[in-house]
Amino acid sequence: MMYEKFMDMEETSRFYFYGWRCISCGTIVDSTILANKVYKDRQKENKRRRLKKAC
C-alpha cells in the first residue's frame, strides 16, 4: 500500500484527499471508505439479529 494524495476529477475544483492505494490491484482506501464499510457491516449484523429473533 502507498499513501497518496488524490485530486477531484473536475479541474475547476481544488478538492483533494489522502488515502491508501494498493500497488497490486489499485484499490483505494481512505477514512470515508472505511467508515462506510463499518456502517454497512453494522447494518447487516443488526438485520441478522432481527431475523434471528423473529424465527
Secondary structure, 3 states (H helix, E strand, C coil): CEEEEEECCCCCCCCEEEEEECCCCCCEECHHHHHHHHHHHHHHHHHHHHHHHHC
